Amino acid sequence: MEPLLTAAQVSEITGLTEGTLANMRSKGTGPAFVRLTPRVIRYTEEDVQEFIRNSRRTSANEE
């Protein structure tokens, strides 16, 4: 099993703040995450990289 990343580590990788990641989790728009306990959230590197790949755009008008 691959190591799990903290929100702080994902923040460093993506440039998104931990607060933004929390907001994205509640909206279902951020990277997939693992909830180990109600207060412990982790991410796989694969899911973070997939989120980044899926966020790529070639035009500012793309959604």
C-alpha positions, 0 to 999 in steps of 0.5 A: 500500500502506498503511503498516505499524505496529510492535507499539509503535504497535499497543500504543498504539492497543489498550492491549495490551502488546507482550508480550500482542501477542506471546502473542496472535500465538503463539496466533493470537488477536490482530490479523493481522500481517505477518512481514517477517523472523523478527524483524520483525513489522508490522501493517496499520491495517486489520487492527488496526481489524478486530481491535478491531471483532471484539472488541466485546461488549455483555455481559460474558458474551459470548465 
